[in-house]
């Protein structure tokens, strides 16, 4: 079971469009029956065990501003810690991923009609989190990454 809520607003002011979007997901994922599995993430499952890699909480917030010559938006994403294998109660730290907070920014600058310079930077704080423990042990998320590009809209927009 679970619940999800999302919403957004767009407001024009000072010749710009300001945007805000948010979402939140609550996921309660448990096995409905007991069974044995050769799949290492499941193992010997008991009824009521939490599913692995199903975060209880996920949320996102994005704030942006758009004009005729530019667009820029910043976003934050939160994911709660997740089990690495099926289980109940408190898990050992070695059986969990890390809770995560990732901050990103993206922007575009109009160079000419239909021509845009683009920039995207992810994980601005260069935070390192354990996002998976399988296969072969703990694995981190992507480090800070920046991408620069050029976009050409053939329609001229």
C-alpha positions in Angstrom: 0.0 0.0 0.0 1.0 3.6 -0.1 0.0 7.1 -1.1 1.3 9.7 -3.5 0.7 13.4 -3.7 2.0 15.9 -6.2 1.3 19.4 -7.3 2.7 22.4 -9.0 2.2 26.1 -9.6 3.1 28.4 -12.5 3.0 32.2 -11.8 3.8 35.0 -14.2 5.4 38.0 -12.6 7.9 40.7 -13.7 7.9 39.3 -17.2 9.0 35.8 -16.1 7.3 32.6 -15.3 8.1 31.1 -11.9 7.5 27.4 -11.3 7.3 25.1 -8.3 6.6 21.4 -8.4 6.6 18.9 -5.7 5.9 15.2 -5.2 5.9 12.8 -2.3 5.4 9.0 -2.3 4.9 6.8 0.7 5.4 3.1 -0.2 4.5 0.3 2.3 5.6 -2.9 0.5 5.4 -6.1 2.4 5.3 -9.8 1.4 1.8 -11.3 1.9 3.1 -14.8 2.4 6.1 -16.8 3.6 8.3 -18.7 1.1 11.9 -19.7 0.4 13.7 -18.2 -2.6 17.1 -18.8 -4.2 17.1 -15.1 -5.1 19.6 -13.6 -2.6 17.6 -10.4 -1.9 14.6 -12.5 -0.8 16.1 -15.6 0.9 13.7 -17.1 3.5 10.8 -14.7 3.4 8.3 -14.4 6.3 4.9 -13.0 5.9 5.1 -9.2 6.6 8.8 -8.9 5.6 9.5 -5.6 3.8 10.5 -5.8 0.2 14.1 -4.9 -0.6 14.9 -1.7 -2.5 11.5 -0.2 -1.9 12.0 3.1 0.0 9.3 4.0 2.5 9.6 7.8 1.6 10.5 9.6 -1.6 10.1 13.2 -2.3 11.1 15.9 -4.8 10.9 19.7 -5.0 11.8 21.7 -8.1 11.9 25.5 -8.3 12.4 27.4 -11.5 12.2 30.6 -13.5 11.7 31.0 -17.2 12.0 34.0 -19.5 12.1 34.4 -23.2 15.9 34.1 -23.3 16.6 31.7 -20.4 15.3 28.9 -18.2 16.8 27.7 -14.9 15.6 25.2 -12.3 16.9 23.7 -9.2 15.7 20.5 -7.7 16.1 18.4 -4.6 15.3 14.7 -4.3 15.0 12.7 -1.1 14.9 8.9 -0.8 14.8 7.1 2.6 17.1 4.2 3.4 16.0 0.9 2.0 16.6 -2.7 2.9 19.0 -4.8 0.9 17.1 -8.0 1.6 13.7 -8.9 2.8 13.1 -8.5 6.6 11.2 -7.0 9.5 12.1 -4.7 12.4 15.4 -2.9 12.7 17.9 -3.8 10.0 21.7 -3.8 10.5 23.4 -0.9 8.8 25.1 -3.4 6.5 21.7 -4.4 5.2 20.5 -0.9 4.3 21.2 1.7 1.6 21.8 5.2 2.8 19.1 7.9 3.0 19.8 10.3 0.2 19.4 14.0 -0.5 20.5 15.0 -4.0 20.5 18.6 -5.4 20.6 19.3 -9.1 20.4 22.4 -11.3 19.7 22.8 -15.0 19.6 25.8 -17.2 19.3 27.0 -20.8 20.3 30.2 -22.4 18.8 31.2 -25.8 21.6 32.2 -28.2 19.4 32.8 -31.2 15.9 31.8 -32.3 15.8 28.0 -31.8 19.4 27.8 -30.5 20.0 27.1 -26.8 23.1 26.6 -24.7 22.3 24.0 -22.0 23.9 23.2 -18.7 23.0 20.5 -16.2 24.8 19.7 -12.9 23.8 16.8 -10.8 24.6 16.0 -7.2 25.9 19.5 -6.5 27.1 18.7 -3.0 29.1 15.7 -4.3 27.4 13.7 -1.5 28.4 10.0 -1.5 25.7 7.5 -0.6 25.5 3.7 -0.6 22.6 3.2 -3.2 23.0 -0.6 -3.5 24.7 -3.5 -1.9 24.2 -6.0 -4.7 25.9 -7.4 -6.5 29.3 -7.6 -5.0 29.0 -5.2 -2.1 28.3 -1.5 -1.4 28.0 0.7 -4.5 27.9 4.6 -4.4 25.7 7.0 -6.3 27.0 9.1 -9.2 29.4 11.8 -8.1 28.9 15.5 -9.0 28.5 15.7 -12.8 28.2 18.7 -15.1 27.1 18.6 -18.7 27.2 21.4 -21.3 25.3 21.1 -24.5 23.7 22.8 -27.5 20.1 22.4 -28.4 18.7 23.4 -31.8 14.9 23.5 -32.2 14.2 23.0 -35.9 10.9 24.7 -35.4 12.8 27.9 -34.4 11.2 28.2 -30.9 
